[in-house]
Amino acid sequence: VTIDREVVYRNYDLDLTAGRHGEPLIEENQVILEIKVNGDQPDWMVEILNRYQVEEISFSKYGRAYSKTLEASEVRLAL
């Protein structure tokens, strides 16, 4: 189980030693909860997720960053 918050992306200054900066990938009040299991999720985990109404969605950090980059370039072209 991992929880990501304040996820950012950038298509410039790609040196990993450049520090953590960029454009937000998700909204400020959102988090990404990633659960990786071999096989089915344990019953206790399903119970907790149901209790807190956590819904499964498909999400790709790379795909979202790519889409946001395209949107930004379209806005620049429209201006």
KAVEN-V408767 format. One record per helix or strand of 3 or more residues. SS is the DSSP state (alpha for helix, beta for strand). FROM is the first residue (numbers start at 1). TO is the last residue. Records with the same first field share a line. If there is no record, write none. Layout:
SS: FROM-TO + FROM-TO
//
This chain:
beta: 2-4 + 32-34
alpha: 16-18 + 43-51 + 61-78
//
